[in-house]
Amino acid sequence: MRPVFDWNIGSRTVQLGKRTLIMGVVNVTPDSFSDGGKFLDPERSVEHALQLIQDGADIIDIGGESTRPGAKTAGSAAVSEKEELDRVIPALTLLRQKNPSVLISVDTYKAAVARAAIAEGAEIVNDISGFRWDPKMRKTLAEIKCGAVLMHMRGKPDEWRNLPRVADMVTLVKRELRDWLDAALMAGMKRERIVLDPGFGFGKNFEENYPLLKRFEELHQLRCPLMVGISRKSFVGRALARDGKDAAIEDRLLGTLSAETAAILKGAHIIRTHEVRATADIVRIADLAG
């Protein structure tokens, strides 16, 4: 049985576990690996978000900086705070106007962006760095009292190709998530506000992702709700390779849905995905079977 949690996101409490929630991805970036450049314009990004809600998204996750391999992140000048705010805030504000009740998450590792986004109506901060790249993030999140997603990542995107292999990725992810969670709690964040994400594909090579999926239920030992982002990941494309070529992004739908189903059956509370309509269908079946 999947554990049930009351996720305190500040303005309200969201029950996690009775059914699987879907987080739809809206990238207001020029270079994201999956849909970079498509939704830079606020009107287009909000139109896309509203379609995702209609398709079944419970949460909209708006991101203003790509973390694809090779992208400069974590303190570089690739995307400044101002540039990220200029991308994210207009879309966030317009979406809140169009749909006052929707749950909005901001995908950022910058404390200033997180604070501004929450002030403009976001209720969740989704930090791929596990609150580690910006030393102000943990204290900021404790102060603004929002929901937060703490994700696991090994290294930074431009280092991924050269990271040493790990004999037991599951044990490493559990240990580091526990350590980073403890650091967040020590900084004043509350456990009931935090969701954990093992970070599929983020600093894990092809072979290291599938043990993490196979043994996903072990992450419940951390006593927090769990989010999974598998949508269109390269390790899915590798598994679907034909004639020595990885499946193209547009050909990864069935692989994505298969991996998402496995995660739900092993206890994932939230699925973060680009493929909201299809994921909504598998969620209905997996929840009935789980």
TIDRENLO-214041 format. One record per residue: z, x, y of N, C-alpha, C, O in turn. Coordinates in steps of 0.001 Angstrom, whole numbers, padded with zeros to 6 digits, always signed. Layout:
BEGIN
ZXYZXYZXYZXY ...
END
This chain:
BEGIN
+000000+000844-001199+000000+000000+000000+000000+000881+001251+000704+001889+001314 -000791+000490+002232-000840+001221+003493+000393+000878+004314+000702-000301+004489 +001103+001878+004820+002279+001574+005648+001880+000861+006934+000798+001097+007472 +002748-000002+007420+002503-000778+008639+003348-000196+009768+004525+000119+009586 +002727-000061+010931+003398+000488+012106+003163-000427+013310+002158-001135+013379 +004095-000401+014242+003902-001000+015552+003622+000144+016523+004515+000929+016841 +002380+000231+016989+001945+001319+017870+002219+000915+019307+001570+000014+019839 +003170+001573+019928+003563+001283+021302+002651+002061+022245+002765+003282+022356 +001750+001360+022921+000815+002031+023822+001176+001804+025295+000350+001988+026189 +002407+001407+025518+002899+001272+026888+002889-000153+027374+003944-000769+027519 +001706-000688+027628+001602-002040+028163+001742-003099+027081+002021-004259+027383 +001552-002715+025826+001624-003654+024711+001830-002883+023422+001772-001654+023393 +002073-003631+022359+002254-003044+021036+001133-003541+020132+000823-004733+020104 +000534-002622+019399-000572-002940+018505-000104-002707+017068+000381-001625+016735 -000252-003719+016227+000137-003554+014821-000965-002819+014075-002141-003173+014157 -000564-001804+013357-001491-001006+012566-001106-001085+011091+000048-000854+010729 -002067-001410+010255-001833-001407+008818-002134-002710+008127-002512-002710+006955 -001978-003829+008820-002297-005118+008208-003803-005237+007984-004259-005805+006992 -004561-004686+008936-006004-004578+008780-006441-003279+009430-005709-002712+010242 -007624-002806+009081-008141-001575+009649-008758-001856+011020-009597-002746+011156 -008340-001096+012031-008931-001222+013353-010126-000279+013492-010189+000766+012844 -011067-000667+014345-012273+000124+014572-012279+000614+016014-012132-000171+016951 -012452+001916+016177-012592+002533+017494-014067+002890+017681-014605+003732+016962 -014717+002241+018653-016120+002512+018931-016280+003633+019942-015530+003712+020915 -017260+004503+019710-017456+005712+020512-018460+005462+021632-019562+004970+021392 -018069+005807+022857-018976+005788+024005-018904+007161+024670-017913+007490+025322 -019958+007957+024501-020008+009298+025082-020771+009269+026394-021976+009018+026409 -020073+009526+027501-020734+009627+028799-020978+011114+029087-020463+011678+030052 -021777+011717+028217-022063+013151+028251-023560+013374+028113-024270+012519+027585 -024050+014532+028589-025468+014841+028415-025785+015554+027117-026959+015732+026790 -024749+015979+026348-025014+016901+025247-024220+016628+023975-024116+017525+023139 -023655+015440+023783-022978+015154+022521-023978+015196+021381-025143+014839+021554 -023518+015637+020204-024448+015882+019097-025144+014609+018647-026263+014674+018138 -024515+013455+018821-025049+012224+018256-025832+011382+019248-026896+010859+018919 -025309+011248+020465-025951+010339+021424-025906+010875+022850-025891+010103+023810 -025882+012203+022985-025771+012805+024303-026876+012366+025246-028056+012397+024895 -026482+011954+026458-027429+011577+027484-027807+010114+027514-028357+009645+028510 -027530+009380+026453-027955+007984+026392-027163+007082+027323-027685+006091+027833 -025879+007435+027546-025007+006496+028251-024289+007144+029439-023152+006792+029753 -024967+008095+030096-024369+008731+031268-024181+007739+032415-023173+007790+033119 -025137+006846+032604-025032+005847+033660-023928+004847+033333-023912+004300+032230 -022999+004590+034266-021890+003672+033975-022334+002298+033499-021731+001734+032585 -023374+001759+034103-023847+000431+033695-024311+000448+032237-024002-000462+031468 -025052+001490+031870-025544+001590+030492-024401+001826+029521-024389+001256+028430 -023439+002661+029904-022321+002943+029012-021483+001696+028777-021021+001458+027661 -021284+000898+029824-020487-000324+029676-021264-001378+028892-020684-002112+028092 -022550-001453+029116-023372-002359+028307-023243-002003+026822-023106-002880+025969 -023289-000713+026536-023128-000253+025152-021732-000593+024630-021594-001060+023499 -020700-000365+025441-019332-000673+025028-019159-002154+024719-018531-002518+023724 -019714-003003+025569-019605-004449+025353-020312-004864+024059-019859-005770+023360 -021430-004191+023746-022114-004477+022482-021256-004044+021300-021194-004741+020287 -020589-002888+021426-019702-002419+020357-018559-003403+020131-018172-003656+018990 -018020-003958+021209-016954-004954+021079-017480-006186+020349-016817-006723+019462 -018663-006623+020726-019269-007763+020052-019516-007462+018569-019419-008352+017724 -019834-006215+018267-020094-005809+016882-018826-005679+016049-018889-005617+014822 -017659-005639+016724-016417-005581+015971-015442-004494+016364-014426-004324+015691 -015709-003743+017434-014788-002689+017861-013510-003286+018446-013562-004210+019258 -012369-002751+018027-011073-003146+018574-010670-002260+019743-009921-002685+020623 -011171-001026+019750-010848-000022+020769-012155+000639+021193-013025+000885+020357 -012298+000927+022478-013434+001699+022976-012923+003061+023430-012026+003151+024269 -013502+004115+022869-013102+005488+023167-014167+006122+024053-015286+006366+023602 -013822+006391+025322-014767+006937+026292-014513+008430+026452-013398+008851+026760 -015562+009229+026240-015422+010683+026341-016403+011278+027321-017565+010875+027364 -015943+012244+028117-016785+012851+029134-017107+014308+028920-017668+014951+029807 -016757+014861+027737-017094+016255+027451-017416+016414+025979-016677+015942+025114 -018518+017078+025703-018907+017330+024319-018062+018446+023718-017713+019413+024395 -017741+018298+022446-017066+019378+021710-017892+019782+020506-017347+020175+019475 -019195+019688+020636-020068+020143+019559-019936+021658+019410-019531+022327+020360 -020272+022225+018228-020231+023678+018068-021084+024382+019115-022233+024016+019364 -020482+025406+019720-021192+026149+020745-020886+025683+022157-021138+026409+023118 -020343+024479+022292-019993+024008+023634-018783+024768+024146-017879+025092+023376 -018761+025053+025430-017611+025738+026007-016509+024713+026250-016745+023666+026853 -015322+025019+025783-014203+024107+025969-012934+024901+026187-012927+026132+026175 -011846+024144+026391-010499+024716+026466-010375+025783+027542-010159+026957+027243 -010511+025371+028783-010239+026280+029875-011478+026898+030489-011369+027522+031544 -012650+026760+029890-013855+027305+030489-014322+026366+031601-013770+025283+031797 -015351+026809+032320-015853+026019+033439-016976+025082+033034-017675+024556+033900 -017169+024858+031738-018286+024035+031281-018232+022651+031891-019223+022181+032452 -017093+021993+031792-016909+020679+032412-015584+020721+033172-014518+020800+032562 -015652+020670+034476-014440+020702+035286-013719+019365+035210-014281+018369+034753 -012474+019351+035660-011735+018088+035723-012482+017079+036576-012596+015911+036203 -013000+017526+037735-013707+016605+038624-014949+016033+037956-015207+014832+038041 -015716+016890+037292-016934+016411+036646-016608+015426+035529-017277+014403+035377 -015584+015739+034754-015200+014821+033681-014719+013493+034250-015068+012433+033730 -013928+013540+035305-013467+012303+035945-014636+011508+036520-014656+010280+036441 -015606+012212+037096-016772+011534+037666-017589+010833+036588-018258+009838+036867 -017542+011335+035378-018248+010689+034273-017454+009527+033689-018007+008463+033410 -016154+009740+033507-015335+008800+032743-014846+007614+033571-014952+006468+033136 -014314+007884+034757-013631+006838+035517-014543+005678+035918-014120+004530+035781 -015764+005900+036402-016606+004744+036733-016882+003845+035536-016866+002621+035661 -017135+004446+034375-017378+003641+033172-016123+002893+032757-016185+001718+032394 -014989+003572+032810-013720+002956+032422-013386+001779+033342-013020+000697+032882 -013520+002010+034638-013178+000969+035611-014078-000252+035455-013605-001388+035496 -015367-000017+035279-016310-001123+035116-016054-001879+033821-016137-003107+033793 -015746-001158+032749-015451-001823+031478-014198-002678+031599-014158-003794+031081 -013184-002175+032270-011950-002954+032448-012243-004223+033259-011664-005277+032993 -013137-004124+034241-013507-005308+035017-014258-006326+034163-014030-007531+034272 -015150-005832+033319-015975-006717+032494-015181-007343+031355-015433-008484+030968 -014219-006592+030818-013412-007072+029687-011969-006644+029899-011572-005582+029420 -011172-007442+030605-009804-007048+030967-008879-006810+029779-007883-006100+029915 -009183-007384+028621-008239-007306+027504-008548-006199+026499-007727-005925+025624 -009724-005551+026605-010104-004580+025590-009195-003347+025645-008773-002918+026719 -008907-002795+024479-008164-001539+024394-009109-000393+024709-010152-000254+024071 -008751+000432+025693-009589+001563+026096-008844+002864+025848-007687+003025+026236 -009534+003782+025195-009032+005126+024947-009885+006115+025719-011091+005915+025859 -009277+007179+026222-010034+008248+026854-009929+009491+025974-008838+009919+025599 -011091+010057+025657-011186+011231+024801-011175+012468+025694-012205+012846+026253 -010003+013097+025827-009870+014249+026719-008732+015139+026259-007776+014680+025635 -008851+016435+026580-007736+017355+026334-007116+017814+027656-006242+018680+027659 -007562+017240+028779-007069+017634+030096-006017+016634+030581-006267+015429+030616 -004853+017135+030950-003751+016269+031369-004105+015478+032619-003754+014302+032717 -004789+016090+033573-005129+015387+034811-006098+014238+034546-005991+013177+035162 -007037+014447+033638-007970+013377+033281-007219+012257+032565-007461+011076+032815 -006309+012639+031676-005514+011634+030970-004719+010776+031949-004710+009550+031844 -004054+011422+032895-003231+010681+033864-004088+009734+034698-003717+008579+034907 -005231+010218+035174-006095+009389+036007-006669+008224+035211-006765+007109+035726 -007048+008471+033964-007626+007410+033140-006612+006311+032848-006947+005128+032889 -005388+006696+032557-004343+005694+032301-004080+004890+033574-003855+003682+033512 -004107+005557+034722-003904+004850+035991-005016+003842+036263-004802+002849+036958 -006206+004097+035715-007348+003209+035941-007494+002139+034859-008438+001350+034898 -006574+002105+033895-006613+001024+032923-006776+001404+031477-006732+000530+030611 -006965+002681+031175-006938+003101+029776-005506+002994+029257-004554+003035+030036 -005361+002857+027949-004021+002731+027369-003748+003766+026281-002634+003852+025763 -004774+004553+025935-004657+005530+024854-005336+006824+025288-006399+006792+025909 -004731+007950+024966-005343+009260+025165-005618+009871+023801-004705+010037+022991 -006874+010205+023550-007315+010778+022284-007619+012254+022529-008659+012589+023096 -006711+013139+022101-006798+014568+022416-007179+015356+021166-006380+015496+020240 -008410+015869+021149-008889+016612+019976-008137+017919+019760-008179+018480+018665 -007453+018407+020782-006771+019699+020663-005349+019570+020140-004647+020572+020006 -004918+018361+019844-003537+018191+019384-002516+018444+020466-001401+018880+020180 -002889+018170+021734-002025+018368+022903-001744+019848+023147-000711+020183+023727 -002636+020742+022718-002342+022181+022771-003143+022937+023816-002669+023965+024299 -004344+022476+024194-005177+023272+025086-004722+023210+026531-004897+024174+027275 -004153+022115+026932-003611+021996+028287-002090+021983+028166-001534+021040+027604 -001403+023007+028678+000056+023077+028526+000801+021931+029194+001985+021723+028929 +000113+021183+030061+000756+020053+030741+000606+018741+029976+001215+017738+030349 -000189+018735+028917-000527+017468+028276+000685+016767+027673+000881+015577+027918 +001497+017465+026898+002630+016799+026236+003569+016160+027252+003968+015007+027090 +003920+016899+028290+004826+016357+029308+004177+015184+030036+004839+014191+030342 +002880+015304+030310+002164+014221+030989+002183+012952+030158+002469+011874+030679 +001884+013067+028875+001874+011895+028005+003272+011292+027871+003418+010073+027781 +004292+012139+027857+005661+011626+027812+005976+010831+029077+006682+009824+029018 +005461+011274+030206+005745+010613+031481+004985+009306+031637+005547+008322+032118 +003717+009276+031239+002917+008076+031490+003070+007023+030400+002611+005892+030556 +003718+007394+029291+004131+006427+028270+002977+005569+027740+003061+004341+027700 +001909+006243+027337+000754+005552+026767+000683+005813+025261+001500+006556+024717 -000289+005204+024597-000577+005566+023226-001315+006892+023200-001960+007267+024179 -001223+007600+022090-001875+008914+022008-002319+009206+020586-001659+008831+019617 -003460+009888+020484-003953+010358+019192-003905+011876+019195-004512+012526+020046 -003179+012434+018237-003033+013878+018074-003948+014298+016926-003712+013947+015770 -004998+015053+017260-005965+015442+016237-005806+016895+015837-005410+017732+016649 -006117+017193+014583-006084+018561+014082-007438+019223+014286-008483+018651+013978 -007395+020439+014812-008600+021245+014916-008241+022703+014661-007226+023194+015155 -009067+023386+013896-008919+024835+013720-009797+025540+014741-011004+025306+014801 -009190+026398+015538-009954+027170+016504-010622+026290+017545-010220+025148+017768 -011648+026842+018177-012445+026128+019168-013884+026064+018661-014279+026868+017816 -014669+025116+019168-016011+024911+018608-016870+026167+018510-017604+026331+017536 -016791+027061+019506-017630+028255+019449-017103+029293+018464-017731+030335+018275 -015956+029026+017830-015390+029941+016839-015574+029436+015405-015308+030169+014453 -016023+028202+015249-015996+027572+013929-016785+028326+012870-016350+028428+011723 -017935+028851+013245-018777+029510+012245-018130+030751+011648-018478+031166+010543 -017194+031341+012373-016581+032589+011925-015147+032436+011437-014483+033438+011170 -014659+031216+011316-013293+031018+010848-013187+031376+009366-014087+031053+008590 -012107+032035+008965-011937+032330+007536-011719+031068+006733-011172+030089+007241 -012141+031084+005485-011964+029921+004630-010489+029749+004274-009723+030712+004228 -010122+028516+004027-008736+028183+003702-008686+027704+002253-009474+026851+001845 -007750+028262+001480-007661+027912+000060-007225+026469-000134-007710+025792-001040 -006310+025989+000711-005792+024628+000585-005758+023985+001968-004756+024054+002680 -006873+023362+002329-006989+022772+003667-006001+021629+003873-005494+021444+004980 -005722+020865+002828-004823+019725+002972-003429+020194+003370-002815+019635+004279 -002936+021214+002693-001606+021742+003018-001570+022302+004431-000594+022099+005153 -002622+023004+004832-002682+023543+006187-002658+022428+007224-001900+022495+008192 -003483+021406+007028-003548+020309+007990-002202+019591+008081-001740+019279+009178 -001578+019330+006946-000264+018668+006965+000754+019511+007726+001503+018992+008553 +000780+020812+007445+001775+021669+008090+001557+021738+009592+002505+021619+010368 +000297+021932+010006+000053+022081+011436+000200+020757+012177+000701+020742+013301 -000219+019656+011584+000023+018363+012227+001514+018118+012397+001948+017618+013436 +002302+018467+011384+003757+018280+011488+004325+019145+012607+005172+018689+013375 +003863+020393+012702+004361+021295+013750+003986+020782+015136+004813+020796+016049 +002744+020330+015298+002286+019867+016611+002940+018540+016974+003210+018278+018146 +003192+017708+015978+003923+016464+016210+005345+016774+016671+005839+016162+017618 +005999+017714+016010+007361+018096+016404+007389+018619+017840+008315+018326+018596 +006374+019393+018209+006312+019919+019579+006161+018779+020587+006751+018815+021667 +005368+017770+020229+005200+016614+021116+006507+015853+021271+006860+015439+022375 +007220+015668+020182+008496+014956+020235+009526+015741+021044+010313+015158+021789 +009518+017057+020895+010441+017901+021666+010144+017818+023166+011042+017986+023991 +008884+017559+023512+008501+017457+024918+008815+016085+025505+008603+015858+026696 +009318+015172+024685+009714+013865+025192+008821+012712+024779+009106+011566+025125 +007749+012981+024048+006915+011887+023554+007654+011140+022441+008498+011718+021756 +007340+009876+022267+007987+009048+021260+007069+008892+020048+005862+008698+020192 +007651+008980+018865+006872+008878+017637+006077+007581+017576+004945+007566+017092 +006667+006491+018066+005996+005194+017954+004755+005086+018851+004041+004085+018795 +004495+006106+019674+003301+006110+020513+002173+006961+019919+001074+006987+020473 +002423+007656+018802+001504+008689+018321+000803+008283+017027+001429+007810+016079 -000514+008481+017017-001348+008358+015828-001882+009753+015505-002209+010514+016415 -001973+010091+014233-002475+011399+013809-003891+011285+013259-004251+010285+012637 -004687+012322+013495-006069+012395+013015-006258+013776+012383-006039+014781+013059 -006658+013859+011103-006809+015170+010455-008014+015957+010932-008164+017121+010561 -008873+015365+011738-009960+016132+012347-011048+016553+011382-011388+017734+011308 -011594+015612+010647-012698+015940+009746-013817+016641+010521-014250+016173+011574 -014272+017770+009979-015379+018503+010575-014996+019430+011711-015818+020250+012120 -013800+019337+012234-013379+020158+013369-012718+021438+012863-011508+021482+012641 -013523+022463+012687-013005+023730+012181-012826+023753+010677-012138+024619+010137 -013453+022787+009995-013459+022766+008533-014912+022880+008069-015781+022162+008566 -015177+023778+007120-016549+023857+006639-016820+022747+005626-015934+021956+005305 -018042+022701+005132-018457+021608+004252-017481+021402+003101-017023+020282+002876 -017156+022462+002373-016332+022332+001182-014903+021929+001496-014218+021381+000633 -014441+022182+002699-013041+021922+003044-012777+020480+003459-011619+020066+003519 -013803+019719+003741-013612+018337+004178-013341+017385+003023-012556+016448+003170 -013974+017608+001880-013838+016639+000793-012467+016650+000121-011990+015580-000257 -011801+017804-000049-010403+017728-000512-009514+016957+000459-008582+016267+000047 -009812+017081+001747-009034+016356+002755-009235+014853+002613-008305+014075+002829 -010440+014447+002251-010705+013030+002004-010105+012589+000677-009516+011512+000583 -010256+013423-000349-009752+013077-001679-008239+012920-001692-007712+012050-002387 -007541+013745-000937-006074+013736-000929-005521+013129+000372-004402+013434+000784 -006308+012285+000993-005952+011742+002301-004590+011052+002299-003855+011115+003285 -004256+010395+001190-002995+009642+001161-001772+010543+001347-000702+010051+001706 -001909+011856+001110-000781+012765+001315-000357+012825+002782+000787+013165+003083 -001265+012498+003685-000943+012547+005116+000063+011479+005520+000654+011563+006596 +000266+010473+004666+001295+009473+004960+002697+010081+004941+003644+009483+005452 +002826+011276+004349+004120+011969+004357+004580+012283+005785+005769+012507+006014 +003657+012301+006736+003988+012618+008125+004583+011432+008883+005046+011584+010013 +004569+010252+008261+005226+009055+008788+004673+008621+010155+005422+008240+011054 +003350+008691+010281+002662+008203+011476+001405+007462+011042+000896+007710+009949 +000898+006564+011868-000404+005957+011579-001488+007036+011570-001333+008095+012176 -002586+006746+010870-003643+007740+010689-004992+007205+011171-005372+006072+010877 -005697+008043+011913-007050+007721+012352-008025+008688+011707-007691+009846+011457 -009234+008208+011438-010269+009025+010810-011555+008911+011607-011978+007811+011963 -012179+010057+011888-013500+010088+012496-014450+010859+011602-014420+012089+011573 -015287+010147+010876-016228+010763+009928-017672+010516+010362-018585+011185+009879 -017879+009587+011243-019196+009084+011599-020193+010189+011931-019991+010964+012865 -021279+010249+011147-022428+011128+011384-022098+012606+011320-022895+013422+011783 -020950+012988+010761-020541+014392+010740-021491+015229+009887-022156+014725+008982 -021534+016518+010204-022472+017415+009524-022154+017569+008044-023065+017786+007245 -020881+017463+007657-020575+017601+006237-021115+016414+005443-021399+016545+004253 -021258+015261+006091-021915+014122+005453-023402+014426+005290-023980+014175+004232 -024018+014965+006341-025421+015327+006263-025703+016360+005196-026742+016302+004538 -024786+017313+005013-024962+018327+003979-024908+017722+002585-025692+018091+001710 -023989+016797+002382-023864+016158+001069-025099+015345+000717-025405+015156-000460 -025814+014860+001737-026998+014028+001523-028292+014836+001604-029377+014263+001706 -028181+016166+001558-029350+017030+001725-030402+016779+000650-030080+016525-000511 -031659+016855+001061-032800+016772+000150-033773+017893+000486-034028+018187+001654 -034311+018513-000564-035285+019597-000393-034727+020709+000493-035448+021319+001283 -033428+020954+000342-032801+022048+001076-032512+021767+002529-032079+022673+003241 -032732+020553+003005-032468+020204+004398-031382+019140+004487-031425+018132+003782 -030409+019378+005360-029361+018378+005580-029984+017085+006108-030994+017112+006812 -029376+015972+005764-029847+014689+006277-029737+014672+007804-028739+015121+008368 -030758+014157+008455-030735+014023+009911-029651+013036+010325-029218+012208+009523 -029222+013124+011561-028156+012252+012066-028472+010789+011813-027596+010024+011411 -029720+010394+012046-030087+008988+011876-030155+008560+010412-030301+007373+010119 -030050+009527+009484-030091+009212+008057-028724+009327+007378-028643+009393+006152 -027666+009351+008163-026321+009554+007606-025493+008275+007530-024295+008339+007253 -026103+007118+007770-025340+005876+007824-024638+005578+006507-023431+005339+006502 -025361+005586+005394-024745+005218+004120-023682+006235+003708-022653+005861+003147 -023920+007501+003979-022903+008506+003692-021661+008310+004539-020536+008440+004056 -021877+007992+005819-020753+007698+006711-019926+006530+006189-018700+006613+006118 -020600+005445+005825-019899+004249+005369-019151+004506+004063-018057+003977+003861 -019729+005310+003182-019054+005630+001922-017766+006404+002179-016726+006102+001593 -017839+007399+003056-016650+008192+003370-015603+007359+004096-014408+007506+003841 -016037+006488+004996-015095+005622+005698-014395+004677+004729-013196+004427+004857 -015136+004156+003765-014531+003266+002764-013458+004003+001972-012372+003471+001741 -013766+005222+001560-012783+006017+000818-011525+006231+001649-010414+006137+001129 -011695+006519+002943-010534+006745+003808-009691+005485+003960-008461+005549+003949 -010354+004342+004102-009609+003080+004234-008813+002797+002968-007647+002409+003038 -009433+002988+001824-008753+002709+000558-007589+003668+000322-006684+003367-000456 -007609+004822+000993-006507+005770+000888-005521+005647+002042-004593+006448+002162 -005727+004622+002907-004684+004306+003874-004967+004575+005326-004031+004550+006126 -006213+004835+005727-006518+005026+007149-006244+003737+007920-006582+002645+007464 -005636+003876+009077-005321+002717+009924-006416+002410+010934-006648+001248+011269 -007095+003455+011425-008140+003305+012438-009343+004131+012007-009193+005273+011574 -010530+003558+012125-011771+004286+011889-012485+004454+013225-012817+003470+013885 -012718+005692+013619-013464+005988+014838-014924+006204+014450-015225+007056+013614 -015828+005439+015050-017196+005467+014555-018220+005122+015629-017921+004424+016598 -019441+005630+015432-020583+005199+016228-021208+003939+015636-021861+003164+016335 -020994+003749+014328-021688+002700+013566-020803+001457+013456-020431+001066+012350 -020464+000838+014573-019439-000196+014586-019836-001416+013754-019031-001902+012959 -021046-001912+013920-021415-003140+013214-021357-002951+011699-020806-003794+010991 -021914-001864+011204-021885-001607+009768-020467-001325+009289-020067-001778+008217 -019710-000577+010083-018330-000283+009712-017488-001552+009655-016612-001675+008800 -017744-002493+010556-017003-003757+010530-017208-004483+009203-016287-005130+008703 -018390-004382+008641-018652-005014+007341-017869-004336+006227-017253-005008+005400 -017891-003010+006201-017177-002337+005101-015660-002474+005252-014928-002488+004261 -015197-002574+006498-013766-002788+006734-013307-004099+006104-012248-004158+005479 -014102-005139+006271-013721-006442+005692-013553-006359+004184-012586-006885+003633 -014482-005709+003523-014423-005593+002066-013309-004648+001638-012535-004973+000738 -013218-003479+002274-012209-002494+001893-010799-003030+002102-009908-002768+001294 -010591-003786+003191-009276-004346+003432-008895-005374+002375-007726-005482+002004 -009865-006119+001897-009586-007088+000829-009280-006385-000487-008502-006884-001300 -009899-005219-000693-009723-004494-001950-008521-003563-001927-008002-003195-002980 -008073-003181-000735-007029-002188-000616-005642-002715-000887-004670-001963-000816 
END
